Amino acid sequence: MNFYYNALFFLAAYPLLYVYRWKWTDGCLGTLLWPLSFLLSWGLGVSAYLWIAYVFYFTLNPYYQLMIHHEVVLGFLFLFLYFPLIQPIWGIGKKYFSLGKLIWILLFAALGGFLGFLLGQFLTKKLSPSLGGDTSQFLLWLALIFLGAAAGAVAARRGGKE
């Protein structure tokens, strides 16, 4: 049942936030609707996290249980990825990006995520006995991948000409 509520929220919130960002941002109406856009932006971040969990569940991915049992840690890390990467791709960020800039952001995010993966692999080899079990290692790797991808997306957004 939660799947249907999340789908309904997403289908209602996404178009409303999209129209607000690109049509109603000026004037009195934009000022009055700012708290709503703030809540919708954060709500869509939670919804995106839930959609990833649903995809893991429906594909019978073994990491679904980790996403459900460690939602506070992974949700916090997901925010670092959601705002600089997913919002611009969906077109609901506070700034408009051209297709070329979005591809640049994706490439830098993929490079940062790959570097985070390599750092996780290095740390696992060096610190394997002190890290604990597979769950701790997975969370460390995922944290480094998320933070690397977020750092790459932020670097791509700030760099280059527009």
MDAnalysis code that builds the backbone (N, CA, C; Angstrom):
import MDAnalysis as mda
import numpy as np

u = mda.Universe.empty(486, n_residues=162, atom_resindex=np.repeat(np.arange(162), 3), trajectory=True)
u.add_TopologyAttr("name", ["N", "CA", "C"] * 162)
u.add_TopologyAttr("resid", np.arange(1, 163))
u.add_TopologyAttr("resname", ["MET", "ASN", "PHE", "TYR", "TYR", "ASN", "ALA", "LEU", "PHE", "PHE", "LEU", "ALA", "ALA", "TYR", "PRO", "LEU", "LEU", "TYR", "VAL", "TYR", "ARG", "TRP", "LYS", "TRP", "THR", "ASP", "GLY", "CYS", "LEU", "GLY", "THR", "LEU", "LEU", "TRP", "PRO", "LEU", "SER", "PHE", "LEU", "LEU", "SER", "TRP", "GLY", "LEU", "GLY", "VAL", "SER", "ALA", "TYR", "LEU", "TRP", "ILE", "ALA", "TYR", "VAL", "PHE", "TYR", "PHE", "THR", "LEU", "ASN", "PRO", "TYR", "TYR", "GLN", "LEU", "MET", "ILE", "HIS", "HIS", "GLU", "VAL", "VAL", "LEU", "GLY", "PHE", "LEU", "PHE", "LEU", "PHE", "LEU", "TYR", "PHE", "PRO", "LEU", "ILE", "GLN", "PRO", "ILE", "TRP", "GLY", "ILE", "GLY", "LYS", "LYS", "TYR", "PHE", "SER", "LEU", "GLY", "LYS", "LEU", "ILE", "TRP", "ILE", "LEU", "LEU", "PHE", "ALA", "ALA", "LEU", "GLY", "GLY", "PHE", "LEU", "GLY", "PHE", "LEU", "LEU", "GLY", "GLN", "PHE", "LEU", "THR", "LYS", "LYS", "LEU", "SER", "PRO", "SER", "LEU", "GLY", "GLY", "ASP", "THR", "SER", "GLN", "PHE", "LEU", "LEU", "TRP", "LEU", "ALA", "LEU", "ILE", "PHE", "LEU", "GLY", "ALA", "ALA", "ALA", "GLY", "ALA", "VAL", "ALA", "ALA", "ARG", "ARG", "GLY", "GLY", "LYS", "GLU"])
u.atoms.positions = np.array([
    [0.810, -1.190, 0.000],
    [0.000, 0.000, 0.000],
    [0.863, 1.267, 0.000],
    [2.019, 1.216, 0.661],
    [2.905, 2.376, 0.672],
    [3.414, 2.714, -0.724],
    [3.560, 1.700, -1.559],
    [3.983, 1.927, -2.938],
    [2.985, 2.831, -3.655],
    [1.713, 2.597, -3.484],
    [0.680, 3.390, -4.149],
    [0.647, 4.820, -3.611],
    [0.821, 4.991, -2.303],
    [0.847, 6.338, -1.736],
    [2.065, 7.114, -2.224],
    [3.200, 6.446, -2.321],
    [4.391, 7.101, -2.832],
    [4.203, 7.477, -4.298],
    [3.618, 6.593, -5.081],
    [3.369, 6.897, -6.492],
    [2.398, 8.063, -6.636],
    [1.361, 8.087, -5.834],
    [0.390, 9.173, -5.880],
    [1.043, 10.490, -5.477],
    [1.848, 10.473, -4.420],
    [2.549, 11.692, -4.014],
    [3.470, 12.180, -5.121],
    [4.235, 11.273, -5.711],
    [5.169, 11.663, -6.762],
    [4.424, 12.250, -7.961],
    [3.339, 11.600, -8.362],
    [2.585, 12.075, -9.528],
    [1.910, 13.419, -9.283],
    [1.626, 13.744, -8.037],
    [1.033, 15.043, -7.722],
    [2.100, 16.101, -7.463],
    [3.165, 15.737, -6.764],
    [4.155, 16.722, -6.326],
    [5.107, 17.137, -7.445],
    [5.517, 16.192, -8.275],
    [6.508, 16.525, -9.301],
    [6.006, 17.589, -10.281],
    [4.830, 17.416, -10.887],
    [4.387, 18.478, -11.807],
    [4.154, 19.813, -11.112],
    [3.659, 19.781, -9.889],
    [3.422, 21.021, -9.161],
    [4.731, 21.760, -8.888],
    [5.745, 21.034, -8.451],
    [7.040, 21.667, -8.192],
    [7.697, 22.124, -9.488],
    [7.545, 21.357, -10.548],
    [8.129, 21.736, -11.834],
    [7.518, 23.045, -12.336],
    [6.201, 23.135, -12.279],
    [5.524, 24.355, -12.733],
    [5.890, 25.525, -11.824],
    [5.963, 25.286, -10.520],
    [6.342, 26.363, -9.608],
    [7.739, 26.887, -9.928],
    [8.690, 25.985, -10.152],
    [10.077, 26.411, -10.390],
    [10.220, 27.245, -11.656],
    [9.448, 26.912, -12.691],
    [9.690, 27.575, -13.970],
    [8.611, 28.557, -14.391],
    [7.488, 28.619, -13.673],
    [6.426, 29.540, -14.072],
    [6.028, 30.524, -12.982],
    [6.007, 30.095, -11.722],
    [5.472, 30.927, -10.648],
    [6.528, 31.484, -9.717],
    [7.757, 31.569, -10.125],
    [8.813, 31.964, -9.198],
    [8.847, 33.461, -8.935],
    [8.225, 34.260, -9.767],
    [8.278, 35.707, -9.590],
    [7.021, 36.210, -8.895],
    [7.166, 37.335, -8.256],
    [6.026, 38.026, -7.700],
    [5.516, 37.468, -6.385],
    [4.331, 37.900, -6.068],
    [3.706, 37.558, -4.791],
    [3.353, 36.077, -4.694],
    [2.880, 35.511, -5.790],
    [2.500, 34.096, -5.767],
    [3.709, 33.204, -5.484],
    [4.855, 33.542, -6.041],
    [6.068, 32.786, -5.774],
    [6.482, 32.866, -4.319],
    [6.304, 34.029, -3.718],
    [6.642, 34.193, -2.305],
    [5.688, 33.408, -1.414],
    [4.423, 33.414, -1.761],
    [3.444, 32.683, -0.959],
    [3.609, 31.169, -1.066],
    [4.039, 30.692, -2.220],
    [4.170, 29.250, -2.429],
    [5.561, 28.719, -2.089],
    [6.484, 29.573, -1.626],
    [7.823, 29.101, -1.301],
    [7.828, 27.990, -0.254],
    [7.072, 28.096, 0.849],
    [7.093, 26.978, 1.821],
    [6.603, 25.667, 1.213],
    [5.610, 25.743, 0.341],
    [5.121, 24.540, -0.322],
    [6.203, 23.936, -1.213],
    [6.928, 24.772, -1.937],
    [7.991, 24.241, -2.804],
    [9.110, 23.622, -1.974],
    [9.397, 24.198, -0.820],
    [10.411, 23.640, 0.062],
    [10.002, 22.240, 0.525],
    [8.764, 22.101, 0.968],
    [8.272, 20.795, 1.422],
    [8.208, 19.791, 0.276],
    [7.766, 20.238, -0.889],
    [7.695, 19.330, -2.036],
    [9.087, 18.884, -2.479],
    [10.042, 19.771, -2.421],
    [11.409, 19.411, -2.809],
    [11.962, 18.325, -1.895],
    [11.801, 18.487, -0.591],
    [12.277, 17.472, 0.351],
    [11.444, 16.198, 0.245],
    [10.147, 16.343, 0.039],
    [9.294, 15.167, -0.114],
    [9.642, 14.353, -1.345],
    [9.999, 15.030, -2.430],
    [10.418, 14.297, -3.629],
    [11.755, 13.603, -3.422],
    [12.603, 14.144, -2.560],
    [13.851, 13.451, -2.214],
    [13.569, 12.151, -1.484],
    [12.642, 12.192, -0.539],
    [12.242, 10.968, 0.171],
    [11.586, 9.999, -0.795],
    [10.768, 10.515, -1.682],
    [10.104, 9.669, -2.663],
    [11.118, 8.992, -3.589],
    [12.144, 9.715, -4.003],
    [13.181, 9.119, -4.863],
    [13.905, 8.000, -4.136],
    [14.195, 8.201, -2.848],
    [14.839, 7.147, -2.066],
    [13.935, 5.915, -1.995],
    [12.655, 6.145, -1.784],
    [11.715, 5.022, -1.728],
    [11.602, 4.313, -3.076],
    [11.667, 5.073, -4.169],
    [11.615, 4.433, -5.482],
    [12.824, 3.521, -5.691],
    [13.986, 3.947, -5.229],
    [15.177, 3.089, -5.335],
    [14.990, 1.828, -4.511],
    [14.429, 1.983, -3.316],
    [14.160, 0.806, -2.478],
    [13.154, -0.116, -3.154],
    [12.132, 0.441, -3.794],
    [11.146, -0.393, -4.497],
    [11.784, -1.152, -5.653],
    [12.671, -0.481, -6.384],
    [13.354, -1.158, -7.489],
    [14.197, -2.313, -6.952],
    [14.899, -2.086, -5.836],
    [15.676, -3.170, -5.221],
    [14.765, -4.316, -4.793],
    [13.606, -3.982, -4.256],
    [12.681, -5.015, -3.788],
    [12.135, -5.839, -4.957],
    [11.688, -5.153, -6.008],
    [11.069, -5.863, -7.132],
    [12.081, -6.643, -7.963],
    [13.358, -6.265, -7.913],
    [14.381, -7.015, -8.636],
    [15.042, -8.072, -7.749],
    [14.520, -8.238, -6.535],
    [15.012, -9.219, -5.566],
    [16.489, -9.006, -5.241],
    [16.889, -7.756, -5.174],
    [18.259, -7.392, -4.837],
    [18.487, -7.649, -3.349],
    [19.579, -8.289, -2.970],
    [19.808, -8.575, -1.541],
    [20.079, -7.322, -0.710],
    [20.415, -6.209, -1.338],
    [20.708, -4.992, -0.595],
    [19.444, -4.225, -0.203],
    [18.288, -4.725, -0.604],
    [17.027, -4.103, -0.199],
    [16.893, -4.074, 1.319],
    [17.242, -5.155, 1.986],
    [17.133, -5.211, 3.450],
    [18.031, -4.166, 4.112],
    [19.211, -3.944, 3.559],
    [20.097, -2.925, 4.113],
    [19.506, -1.524, 3.934],
    [18.871, -1.287, 2.806],
    [18.257, 0.021, 2.589],
    [17.107, 0.265, 3.544],
    [16.379, -0.766, 3.880],
    [15.238, -0.617, 4.778],
    [15.694, -0.511, 6.231],
    [16.690, -1.273, 6.618],
    [17.120, -1.287, 8.016],
    [18.075, -0.149, 8.366],
    [18.689, 0.459, 7.379],
    [19.619, 1.567, 7.620],
    [19.144, 2.816, 6.880],
    [17.854, 3.073, 6.929],
    [17.294, 4.174, 6.142],
    [17.752, 5.541, 6.630],
    [18.071, 5.697, 7.891],
    [18.509, 7.002, 8.388],
    [19.886, 7.347, 7.811],
    [20.816, 6.415, 7.884],
    [22.171, 6.663, 7.376],
    [22.147, 6.811, 5.861],
    [21.507, 5.870, 5.179],
    [21.484, 5.926, 3.719],
    [20.636, 7.092, 3.211],
    [19.566, 7.416, 3.916],
    [18.755, 8.567, 3.535],
    [19.533, 9.866, 3.654],
    [20.315, 9.998, 4.722],
    [21.161, 11.180, 4.887],
    [22.195, 11.261, 3.771],
    [22.819, 10.139, 3.447],
    [23.802, 10.139, 2.366],
    [23.145, 10.390, 1.012],
    [21.918, 9.912, 0.845],
    [21.207, 10.105, -0.416],
    [20.918, 11.583, -0.667],
    [20.723, 12.364, 0.389],
    [20.478, 13.795, 0.215],
    [21.648, 14.483, -0.478],
    [22.868, 14.017, -0.177],
    [24.035, 14.595, -0.837],
    [24.032, 14.304, -2.337],
    [23.374, 13.258, -2.728],
    [23.285, 12.895, -4.138],
    [22.039, 13.495, -4.787],
    [20.962, 13.600, -4.030],
    [19.690, 14.063, -4.587],
    [19.750, 15.528, -5.026],
    [20.193, 16.408, -4.157],
    [20.136, 17.829, -4.482],
    [21.091, 18.242, -5.600],
    [22.356, 17.826, -5.614],
    [23.206, 18.287, -6.718],
    [23.059, 17.496, -8.008],
    [22.500, 16.277, -7.973],
    [22.473, 15.452, -9.181],
    [21.059, 15.166, -9.684],
    [20.197, 14.659, -8.849],
    [18.878, 14.207, -9.305],
    [17.941, 15.380, -9.583],
    [17.961, 16.400, -8.722],
    [17.084, 17.547, -8.965],
    [17.352, 18.234, -10.304],
    [18.601, 18.507, -10.669],
    [18.812, 19.115, -11.994],
    [18.390, 18.211, -13.158],
    [18.559, 16.905, -12.999],
    [18.154, 15.994, -14.070],
    [16.638, 16.017, -14.235],
    [15.913, 16.049, -13.128],
    [14.446, 16.112, -13.189],
    [13.939, 17.490, -13.598],
    [14.789, 18.499, -13.540],
    [14.380, 19.847, -13.917],
    [13.661, 20.597, -12.818],
    [13.829, 20.181, -11.574],
    [13.136, 20.861, -10.480],
    [14.103, 21.582, -9.556],
    [15.341, 21.727, -9.978],
    [16.321, 22.465, -9.188],
    [16.044, 23.959, -9.278],
    [16.773, 24.723, -8.507],
    [16.566, 26.169, -8.497],
    [17.237, 26.854, -9.677],
    [18.040, 26.113, -10.419],
    [18.771, 26.678, -11.541],
    [18.558, 25.805, -12.770],
    [18.417, 26.444, -13.917],
    [18.244, 25.721, -15.173],
    [19.601, 25.312, -15.717],
    [19.693, 24.070, -16.196],
    [20.907, 23.569, -16.823],
    [20.572, 23.067, -18.216],
    [21.437, 23.398, -19.167],
    [21.254, 22.910, -20.529],
    [21.596, 21.424, -20.587],
    [21.258, 20.789, -21.703],
    [21.539, 19.366, -21.866],
    [23.035, 19.091, -21.800],
    [23.835, 19.938, -22.409],
    [25.288, 19.759, -22.354],
    [25.817, 19.841, -20.926],
    [25.306, 20.781, -20.155],
    [25.733, 20.915, -18.758],
    [25.265, 19.716, -17.937],
    [24.062, 19.195, -18.207],
    [23.580, 18.006, -17.493],
    [24.439, 16.786, -17.790],
    [24.841, 16.636, -19.040],
    [25.728, 15.514, -19.390],
    [27.071, 15.677, -18.688],
    [27.558, 16.910, -18.618],
    [28.807, 17.185, -17.914],
    [28.668, 16.831, -16.428],
    [27.555, 17.186, -15.824],
    [27.298, 16.860, -14.414],
    [27.251, 15.343, -14.222],
    [26.574, 14.641, -15.122],
    [26.510, 13.179, -15.031],
    [27.886, 12.528, -15.160],
    [28.692, 13.023, -16.084],
    [30.036, 12.463, -16.256],
    [30.897, 12.688, -15.010],
    [30.848, 13.880, -14.457],
    [31.624, 14.153, -13.255],
    [31.102, 13.349, -12.069],
    [29.785, 13.185, -11.975],
    [29.216, 12.388, -10.888],
    [29.634, 10.925, -11.028],
    [29.633, 10.404, -12.247],
    [30.070, 9.018, -12.460],
    [31.553, 8.866, -12.124],
    [32.354, 9.841, -12.500],
    [33.777, 9.792, -12.165],
    [33.980, 9.866, -10.649],
    [33.258, 10.756, -9.988],
    [33.367, 10.851, -8.533],
    [32.892, 9.593, -7.837],
    [31.810, 8.998, -8.327],
    [31.338, 7.735, -7.764],
    [32.336, 6.610, -7.962],
    [32.974, 6.577, -9.123],
    [33.990, 5.557, -9.383],
    [35.194, 5.739, -8.467],
    [35.602, 6.988, -8.268],
    [36.715, 7.240, -7.348],
    [36.334, 6.879, -5.914],
    [35.091, 7.114, -5.536],
    [34.620, 6.686, -4.223],
    [34.628, 5.172, -4.094],
    [34.260, 4.482, -5.174],
    [34.315, 3.022, -5.187],
    [35.743, 2.524, -5.000],
    [36.683, 3.142, -5.720],
    [38.084, 2.738, -5.585],
    [38.619, 3.011, -4.183],
    [38.219, 4.132, -3.597],
    [38.634, 4.433, -2.231],
    [38.041, 3.421, -1.254],
    [36.785, 3.030, -1.478],
    [36.180, 1.992, -0.640],
    [36.890, 0.661, -0.773],
    [37.293, 0.315, -1.980],
    [38.037, -0.925, -2.200],
    [39.383, -0.875, -1.490],
    [40.055, 0.261, -1.571],
    [41.343, 0.416, -0.893],
    [41.183, 0.306, 0.624],
    [40.184, 0.987, 1.172],
    [39.968, 0.938, 2.616],
    [39.558, -0.446, 3.091],
    [38.800, -1.149, 2.279],
    [38.391, -2.503, 2.652],
    [39.592, -3.434, 2.703],
    [40.498, -3.291, 1.763],
    [41.698, -4.142, 1.764],
    [42.607, -3.816, 2.938],
    [42.738, -2.541, 3.266],
    [43.653, -2.131, 4.325],
    [43.059, -2.303, 5.724],
    [41.759, -2.053, 5.860],
    [41.130, -2.043, 7.181],
    [40.104, -3.147, 7.364],
    [40.144, -4.176, 6.564],
    [39.106, -5.207, 6.562],
    [38.817, -5.810, 7.935],
    [39.802, -6.187, 8.731],
    [39.462, -6.783, 10.033],
    [38.805, -5.798, 10.998],
    [39.158, -4.539, 10.918],
    [38.621, -3.579, 11.876],
    [37.272, -2.993, 11.461],
    [36.818, -3.234, 10.230],
    [35.554, -2.673, 9.766],
    [34.339, -3.452, 10.231],
    [34.490, -4.659, 10.608],
    [33.341, -5.449, 11.019],
    [32.869, -6.349, 9.891],
    [31.559, -6.560, 9.837],
    [30.985, -7.489, 8.873],
    [30.736, -6.879, 7.517],
    [30.027, -7.646, 6.696],
    [29.714, -7.217, 5.334],
    [28.818, -5.981, 5.313],
    [27.934, -5.848, 6.300],
    [27.028, -4.705, 6.341],
    [27.812, -3.414, 6.512],
    [28.765, -3.401, 7.409],
    [29.576, -2.198, 7.634],
    [30.400, -1.856, 6.399],
    [30.936, -2.861, 5.753],
    [31.715, -2.614, 4.547],
    [30.833, -2.078, 3.421],
    [29.640, -2.651, 3.283],
    [28.729, -2.163, 2.246],
    [28.334, -0.715, 2.512],
    [28.021, -0.394, 3.753],
    [27.645, 0.983, 4.082],
    [28.805, 1.948, 3.840],
    [30.034, 1.527, 4.155],
    [31.195, 2.368, 3.887],
    [31.362, 2.590, 2.388],
    [31.264, 1.539, 1.615],
    [31.402, 1.671, 0.167],
    [30.309, 2.561, -0.406],
    [29.090, 2.340, 0.016],
    [27.986, 3.140, -0.504],
    [28.140, 4.596, -0.102],
    [28.579, 4.839, 1.119],
    [28.800, 6.218, 1.563],
    [29.868, 6.890, 0.713],
    [30.949, 6.196, 0.440],
    [32.022, 6.778, -0.373],
    [31.589, 6.986, -1.820],
    [30.798, 6.065, -2.345],
    [30.295, 6.228, -3.715],
    [29.349, 7.419, -3.792],
    [28.411, 7.526, -2.845],
    [27.466, 8.650, -2.829],
    [28.201, 9.982, -2.672],
    [29.123, 10.037, -1.735],
    [29.844, 11.286, -1.504],
    [30.733, 11.647, -2.690],
    [31.343, 10.644, -3.323],
    [32.148, 10.911, -4.511],
    [31.302, 11.409, -5.674],
    [30.143, 10.793, -5.876],
    [29.248, 11.235, -6.946],
    [28.720, 12.638, -6.665],
    [28.384, 12.906, -5.414],
    [27.894, 14.244, -5.061],
    [28.985, 15.293, -5.248],
    [30.213, 14.968, -4.845],
    [31.322, 15.909, -5.023],
    [31.587, 16.165, -6.509],
    [31.495, 15.115, -7.316],
    [31.668, 15.302, -8.758],
    [30.572, 16.163, -9.361],
    [29.332, 15.957, -8.925],
    [28.215, 16.760, -9.444],
    [28.357, 18.212, -9.030],
    [28.747, 18.456, -7.800],
    [28.925, 19.837, -7.340],
    [30.077, 20.498, -8.076],
    [31.155, 19.778, -8.287],
    [32.301, 20.327, -9.021],
    [31.922, 20.664, -10.459],
    [31.125, 19.816, -11.092],
    [30.707, 20.082, -12.476],
    [29.750, 21.262, -12.541],
    [28.905, 21.419, -11.519],
    [27.971, 22.548, -11.519],
    [28.698, 23.866, -11.343],
    [29.743, 23.860, -10.551],
    [30.472, 25.114, -10.272],
    [31.481, 25.445, -11.366],
    [32.027, 24.431, -11.975],
    [33.067, 24.665, -12.986],
    [32.490, 24.912, -14.362],
    [33.331, 25.381, -15.228],
    [32.941, 25.576, -16.618],
    [32.165, 26.851, -16.833],
    [31.969, 27.195, -18.091],
    [31.203, 28.404, -18.421],
    [29.760, 28.037, -18.696],
    [28.901, 29.006, -18.547],
    [27.466, 28.764, -18.762],
    [26.947, 29.655, -19.841],
])
